[in-house]
Amino acid sequence: MNQSCSLFDIIVIGGTPGGIAAAVAAARLGRSVALVEYHNHIGGMTTSGLGKSDVENRELIGGLFREFTTRVRRYYHDLYGENSENARLCQDGYYAEPSVAEGVFEEMIAEQSGITVLKGWRLTSATTSRQRLTEIEIMNRRSGEIRRLTSEVFIDASYEGDLYAAAGAEYRLGRESREEYGEPHAGVVYFDYQRGEFLPGSTGEADDRLPAYTYRLCLTTNPDNAHVLTGSPVGYDRRNYTGYFDDLATGRLAGPQVVKPGRGYNPDHFNTMVRALSVSEIPNQKTDVNINPRPLGFPFPEENADYVEGDDATRQRICERHRQLVLGLLWFLQNDEEIPFDHREIARGYHLPLDEWGDNGHFPFQLYVREARRLVGEYTLTEHDMTTEAGFSHPDTVAIGEFPIDSFPCRKRQAGDTVVLEGYLGMLDSVTRPYQIPYRIMIPKLIDGLLVPVAASTTHVAYSSIRMEPTWMCLGQAAGTAAHITIARGCQAREVPAGDLRKSLKQQGQIL
């Protein structure tokens, strides 16, 4: 195998939206940047099925994310006309087809000559010297080529926190207890999302469980663009989905007590088996499709066990298991003869799109890793930061968080479950407030030369709010800017003056 060594000012691991924002911000400030991505596509979830940007208060998210939405809006308006249906469905650029989102990201990167993009490479090791990250090794997934990369500053923008784990930084994995930080929703919890009440069985105990992973889907309603499933996927077992029949019979597939826009509520699906999905319209007769976590038949919890700490083969096996579960659910809804005919007919109106992910069977490439490792940093963001009425004021605020606490279930249906699956904290609008996010959550306690804008320092409960791609883009922009200042001043990332960082971010349009 060939080996080579390359030097960059800044190296970003993870071509997620947060990683892209970090790379673009640093490059615009004159830095040479390597952006390393495991997959053959950049954009993470935003280009892999997450067709709508989850933002509750648009005025609080600016910077490169706002530039991204502006470019998406311009694309649809210029191509189809300002008064077109596609222009309306793009929701001012907050909703987009995956291929369009990817094109916009590629455009933003291509404008910066200082960015080198390495797609299809995975991290194999990291080297530290005197508790400072100095070098990484990456492998080309197709050819096996090995490369060593060195830089002044590294940015871990992966969903899993792989770089800081390899560098020896301390991290959390799983759920804190209620007692550790005094968070009401921490640990083992049953929470009635409709009534806002804790239910029996809520012990608040810590454990190593994580919120369920799924794939986010883009499905088309255009028959001419449909990749129709012609058979059940490998390993299909309808027993994975028969719990939904009980959900239908007991009314758990009905509509919510309060219908809010942008949350995948389609009245035509209420009280049908298709309510297993949450479906939102996006442009060009396509839909953003989430797997609804509210039914007790939801089959995905616990399927992610061993993913985070697993080797590459283990992760790929778990990804494939999730892919087959998702395709199996789609097949089940469209074809299972026990499902009422009219429900199947609704489901048959949605198919994988021929014009998305042609190199991956028209299926998303990125597993929806909702939570993995969480850094132990200079500051730990908790539930209190985002639920206290007055909020916390931080001198080193670099972004604003505004999305409700929202964690997917952590366990499959247990004996006695009749209302909600354990661990589900569904859109806690009533308690979450807009909150300041301090720079310190990106700084490892022990390792220098490293910034972490994505798998950052929070508790499990807090992570369920901060884990939004728009927020991560803001944190990525802050990380790229801080990396530039680190090099310019010849200091460590933890020594970057908050005033200088905030001033630069304000000049870039960040909302602080």
N, C-alpha and C positions, 0 to 999 in steps of 0.2 A: 504494500500500500504506500502511496506517495504521502509525504509529509511536507508541509510548508508552514512558515510562520509569518503572520501579518500584523502590522502595528496600526492602530487607529487611536484617535483621541478618546473616543467613547465607543463601547460595544453594548448593544442592546440585545438581550435574549428574549425572544417572543415578539412575533409580528402581529400581536394583538392591537386593537385600537390604542391602548395605552402605550404600547411599544412604538407604534407608528408616530404618535404624538411626541414621544420623547425624542425619537430620531429626527423628526422634522424640526422641532424646536431647537435642538442642538445644532443641526446643520445650518439653519437660518442665522445662527449666531457665529457661523464660520468654522464649525468643528467638522472633522472627518468622523464618520459614523459607520459602523457595521451593524446591520439589522439582521439577526439570525432567526430563522423561522423553521420549525419542525416540518410543517406541511408544505405543499407546493403552492399554496395560496397564502396571501397575507390577509389580515383583517379580523381574524378570530371569529367570534360569534356574529359580529356585525355583517360579515360576508358569508356566514355559514348558517343562515336560516333565521337569525334574529332581525326581522324586517322592519321593526319599529324601535325607535330610540325611546327607552323608558325614562321620560322626564315629566315630573309633575308640575314643576315651576320653571318654565323655560327661561325666565329672566335671570335665574340664578346660575345658569351654565353658559359660559362664554368661551373665549379663546379659540383653540383649534377645533374644538367640537362644533362651535357655532359656524366656523368657516366650512367645516365638512357639510353641515346641513344646508348652508347657503349654496354650496356647489351642487349638492343633490337637487335642490329646488331649481337652480338654474338649468340643470340638465333636462328635467322634465318640462319646464316652461319653454325652453328654447326648442326642444324636439317636438313637443305636442301642442304647444300654445298655452298661454296663461289661463285661458278659460276652458281648457280641456278637462276631461274626467281624470286623466292621469295626473295632471297638475293638482287637481283637488285631492286626489288620493295620496299624493306624496306628503300632504300635511306640512307644507312649508319646508320640506326637506327632511323631516323627522321620520318619514316612512320611505323605504326604498327596496327595490329588488336586490337580492344579494349581489348579482353581477354588476349592477349599477354602483352599489356601495364599494365594491372592490375596484371598479374603474376609477372612482373618485380618489380612493386611497392611493392607487398606483399613480395617478396624476400628481397628487401632492408630493409623493416621494420623487417622481421623475424630475420635478422642478428643482430639486436640490442635488447638484453635482457631487456634493460631499457624502452622499449616502450610498453605501454598497449593500445590496440586498442579497442575502444568502438563503435561498429557499431549499427545503428538503434536507436540512442539516439538523442533527440532534447533538445536544451537549453530552459529552462523555466524561469529562472531569474538569476540576477547577484547582488551581494552585494558589496557595496563600503563603506569604512571607511576613513574619512578625504581625500576624493578624490583619494583613492587608491582602485583598485579592489582586493578583498580578497577571494571571494568565488563565486561559481556558483552552480546552481541546474539544473540537467538534468533529463529527463524522458525517459524511454524505450518505444518506440512507440508501441511495441507489448504487453508487459506485464503491462505497467503502473507503473513499479517500479520507485521510485524516488531515486536519489543519489545526495549528495552534494560533491563537489570537491573543495579542496583548494590547493593553490600553491604560490610560490614566484613570478612567472611571468606567465601571460596569453598571448596567441597569438591568435588573431582573424584572421583565414585564411579562413573564409567563404566568399562566393561570395557576400552575402547580407550585411555584416557588422553587423550581429545580436548581437554579443557579446558587441561591443563597444556602440551600441545603448542602450542595456539593462543596461550598466554600466553608462550611462549618458554622454558619450562623444558627443561633437558637431560634426555634419556632414552636408553634402550637399545632396540634392536629386533633380535631374532635371538639367537644363542647365543654366549656367551663361549667362548674357548679354554680348554683344560684348564690351560694355564700361567697365565692371568690371575689366578686366585684359588687355583690348586692344587686344583681340584675334580675328583675322580676321574671323575665321570660327565658332565663338561662337553664341549661341542663335538660333533663328529661321533662317534657311538658306536653300536656294536652290542653289546647286553647281553642275554645269555641269562637271562631272568627266571625260568625254571624252576630253573636250576642256579646262578644268581648269578655268572656268569662273563662277562668281557669276551671278545668274539670278534674275529677278524681283520677289519680295516677300521676299527677304532676309532682314528682318528687324533687325536681331541681337538681338531681344528681349529675355529676360529670360523667362523660363516657367518650369513647373514641368514634362514635358514629358521625357521619356527615350527611348533609342534605342530599336527596336523590339527584342523580345526574339523568339527563335524557339527551335526545337530539331535538333541536328546534327545527321545525320544518318550514319550507316554502312549498305550498301546493298551489296548483293552477286550477281554475274553473273553466279554462278554455279547452274544449275537446281537441282542437287542432294542435295544441301544445302539450298534450298529455302523454306521459309515460305510464301506461296502465299496467298495474301488476297482473301478470297472467298466471301466477301460481303463488302458493304460500312460501315464505322464506325458509331457508335451511333451519331445521330444528324447531319449526313451528309447533306450538302446543297451545291449543285453545284454552286450556285450563289456566293459562296465565291471565286470561281476560274475563273469565266467567263471573268473577266477583262484581263486574259491572251490572249484571242482571239484578243483583240485590240492591245496588244503588238506584237502578231504575224503579224497582218495585217500591222502595221506601221513600222516593221523592228526592233523593240526594242529587239527581241529575236535573232538577228544576233550576229556574233562574235564581239569581241572588236576591236578597231582600232589597238591596239598593244597587241599581244598575249605573255604573260609571263608565264614561266613554274611554276608549283606548285599552280596555282590559279583556278583550277577546270575547265579549258577550254578544251572541247572535240569537235573538228570540226564536228564530226558526229551529234552533237546536235544543231549546229548553225541553225537558222531559222526553228527550230521545237519547239513544246510545251515543249519538255524535257529540253529546255534551262531554264525553271523555276528552274532547279536544277543546282548546280555546282558540277561536278563529277570528282574525282581524284582516280586513281588506287592505291591500297595498296595490300599487299601480300594475297595469297590464294584466288584469284578470288573474292576479295572484293573491295569495293570502299568507300572512304570518301565522304559523300554527304552533302553539305551545301545547304540551300535554297537561291537561287539567289536574292539579294535585289534590283537589277537594274530594273526589269520590274515594270511597274506601277500597275500591277495586284497583286503584292506581298501582301498577305492578313494579315500579322502578326502585323504590327504596331498598337499600342494602345490596343492590346489584353492583355498587361501586366499591365494595370492600376490597382492600388490597391494591386499589388503583394507584393511590398517591405514592406509596413507598415501593410499588412494584417496578421491576425492570421493564425494558421496552416491550418485550414479548408479552408480559403480563398485562400491560396497559392495552396493547393491541387486541388481546383476547377479550378484555372487558369492553373495549370500544365495539368490537364485533358483536358481543352479546347484546349491548344496548341497541346497536343498529338492527339486529334481528328482532328484538322486542318491539321496536318502533314500527318496523315494516310488518311485523305480525299483528300489531294493533290495527294498522290500516287495513290489512287483509281481513281481519276479523270483522271490523265494522262494515266492510263492503260486501262480505260474502257469507258470514256465518248464518245458517238457516234458522237458528233460534232467535235471531234478531228480527224484530218486526220489519216487514218488507219496506214500508215507507221510510224507516230509519236507514236501511241499507241504500235506498235510492238517494237519500241526502248524502250519505258518505261517498257514493259513487260519483258525486259531482266534484270531488277533490282528488287530484292526482299529482304525482311528482312531475315537475316541468321539464320538458325536453331541452329548454334553453338555459338551464342552470346545471352546473357541476357535471358537464359532459364527461369529464375524466374520472368520475366517481359514481357512475350509475345513476346520475341525477339526484344524488343523495348528499346531504351536507357532510363536509369533511371534518368538522370540529365537534367533538363531544362537548356537551354543555356542562363543563366543570364548574358548578355553582360555588363550590368552596373546596379548597384543598388545604395546603399548609397556610399558616398565618404567622408572619414574622413576629418575633419578640423584639420590639424596637424601643427607641428612646421615650416614646409615649404610646400607650395602648388606648385606642378608641373603644368606648364601651356604650352600652345602651343608654347610660345617663347623659352622654354627650349629645344624644339626638332626641331625647325625650324631655329634658328639663325645659320648662316653659321659657325661661330667660336665656337658656343656652349657655355654652361656655365660650369665653373669648380667649383666643390664643394669639400671642404676639407673632407667631410664625405661621399663621393661616395661609394656605396656598390654594385652597379650593373650598367650595361649598357643597355639602351633601344635602339632598332634599327628598330622596325616594323613601317611601315607608319601609319599615322593618318587614321583611318578607322572606321567610325560609321555607323551602320545600320539606316534605316529611322525611324523617330519618329512619322510620321502621315501617315494614309492611303491616297489614292489618293484624292486630293482636286479638286474642279472645276477649270479648267484652267491648271492643271498639264499636260504637254506634253513631258517633258524631263526626270525628275527625281522626286522622292518622297522627301518631305520635311525632312530635317535632315540627308540625306544620304551624307556621306563624304567618297567616295570610294577610298581607297588605294592612299593617297596623296604622292606618291613617290617623286614627283618633289620638295616638300618643306620640307619633314621630313629628318632630319640628325640623325646619331647616337648621343646619349646624355647620360650624367651622371645622375644617380639617387641617390639623397642624402638620407642618413639614416633618416633624419628628417621627411620625408613624412610618416613614420611608427609610429611616436610619437604623441599621442593625446595632444592637448594643455593643457588639464586640468586633465585628468585621468592618474594616475601612475599605475605601475604594469601591463602594457598592451602594446603590439606591434601589428601593423597591416600591414602585408605584401601584402594583396590582395586588399581589398576595401580601398585603401590608400588615401593619401591627394593629390588630383589632381583636375583640372577642368574637365568638361565633355569632352572637345576636347582632352586634354592630356590623359585622361583615355582611349580613343579609340585607343591609341598607346600602352600604358603600359599594357593593359589588356590581354597579351599573356601568356599562361601557362609557356613557358620557362623563361620569365622575372619574373613571379611570383615565380617560383622555385628558382631563384637567390635571390629574396627578402625574400622568406621563409628561405633559408639557412642563409641569413644575420640575420633574426629575431631570429632563433634558436641559432646562435652563440652569438648574443647580449644578449639574455636571459641568456646564460651560464655566460657571463662576468658580467652581472648584479648581479648574485648570488655570483660569486667568489669575487667580489669587495665589495659587500654589499651596492651597490648604486642603484639609480633609473635608469630605461632604458634610460631616457633622459640625464643621466650623464655619459653614457658609453663613454670612450675616443675613438674618431674616429680612432686614430692611432692604438690602440690595436685591434679594430674590423677589420680594413682593413688588418692588418698584418695577423690575423687569417684566414680571407677569402682568402687572397693570398695563404696561405699555403694549403688551401683546393681546390685550382685550380680555384677560382673565377676570372673573368676578370673585372678589375677595370679601 
